Amino acid sequence: MKKEDIITQWSSAVDSGSFLTAKHDPTGLAIGWSSLTADSGQILMLHDAYTAFCSLLKQRELEPLKRSDFKAIVAPLIRSEYDVALRNDLVVDGRQGVRGWKNVKLLQTGPN
């Protein structure tokens, strides 16, 4: 599934009210998306990606998105764009079972 297809589905979900509130906007996903890049050997932890995304939503005065909804939207996008799946078995700083993506990096967490 391509990024544009998922954003279209997200727009439809916003219109129908199925899992996002009216204050959520597909451009928020594009903002978060522009902060990611492929980078061999890097690990993007789900927690860090979610925290950065919520920070961006807050800066734009949008309501926070539930972590489960974020994961449901972003995991297929990252898989499509970077050909990596969300993993539950990563080791980060000696901690095992960390959820995240290998070979994906968060470029920035501040305003664009």
C-alpha positions in Angstrom: 0.0 0.0 0.0 1.4 3.4 -1.0 1.7 6.4 1.3 -0.9 8.3 -0.7 -3.4 5.5 -0.4 -3.1 5.4 3.3 -3.4 9.2 3.6 -6.6 8.9 1.5 -7.9 6.2 3.8 -7.0 8.4 6.8 -8.9 11.3 5.2 -11.9 9.0 4.8 -11.6 7.9 8.4 -11.6 11.6 9.5 -14.7 12.3 7.5 -16.5 9.3 8.9 -15.3 9.8 12.4 -14.3 6.1 12.6 -11.2 6.5 14.8 -9.9 10.1 14.6 -11.5 13.2 15.8 -12.5 16.1 13.6 -9.4 18.0 14.7 -7.0 15.5 13.1 -5.7 16.3 9.7 -3.8 14.1 7.2 -1.2 16.8 6.9 -0.2 15.9 10.4 0.9 12.5 9.1 2.9 14.2 6.3 4.6 16.4 8.9 5.7 13.3 10.8 6.5 11.4 7.7 9.0 14.1 6.5 11.0 13.6 9.7 11.9 10.0 8.8 14.6 8.6 6.6 16.3 5.3 5.8 19.6 4.9 7.7 21.3 1.5 7.8 22.1 0.4 11.3 19.7 2.8 13.0 16.7 1.8 15.1 13.6 3.9 15.3 11.7 2.9 18.5 7.9 3.1 18.4 8.0 5.1 21.6 10.2 7.8 20.1 8.2 8.0 16.9 5.0 8.3 18.8 6.4 10.9 21.2 7.7 13.0 18.3 4.4 12.7 16.4 2.4 13.8 19.5 4.7 16.7 19.9 4.1 17.8 16.4 0.3 17.5 16.9 0.6 19.6 20.0 2.6 22.3 18.3 -0.2 22.5 15.7 -2.9 22.5 18.4 -4.3 19.2 17.4 -5.6 16.6 19.8 -3.3 13.7 20.6 -3.7 10.5 18.8 -4.0 7.2 20.7 -0.8 5.1 20.4 -2.7 2.2 19.0 -4.2 4.4 16.2 -0.8 5.9 15.5 0.7 2.4 15.2 -2.1 1.2 12.9 -1.5 4.2 10.6 2.3 4.5 10.7 3.4 0.9 10.6 2.0 0.2 7.1 3.4 3.5 5.9 6.9 2.7 7.1 6.6 -0.9 5.7 5.6 0.5 2.3 8.1 3.3 2.1 11.2 1.6 3.8 10.3 -2.1 3.4 10.7 -2.8 7.1 8.1 -4.2 9.5 7.4 -3.1 13.0 9.4 -5.5 15.2 8.9 -6.5 18.8 12.3 -8.1 19.3 14.8 -5.2 19.1 17.6 -4.8 21.6 18.3 -1.2 22.5 20.8 -0.2 25.3 20.7 -3.7 26.7 16.9 -3.8 26.8 15.3 -6.7 24.9 11.8 -6.8 23.4 11.8 -3.1 22.3 9.2 -2.3 19.6 10.4 -0.4 16.6 11.9 -0.4 13.1 15.4 -1.3 12.0 17.2 1.0 9.4 14.9 3.9 9.9 15.9 7.2 11.6 14.0 10.1 13.0 15.6 13.2 11.6 14.2 15.8 13.9 11.6 16.2 16.6 11.3 20.0 16.7 9.3 22.3 14.4 9.9 22.3 10.7 
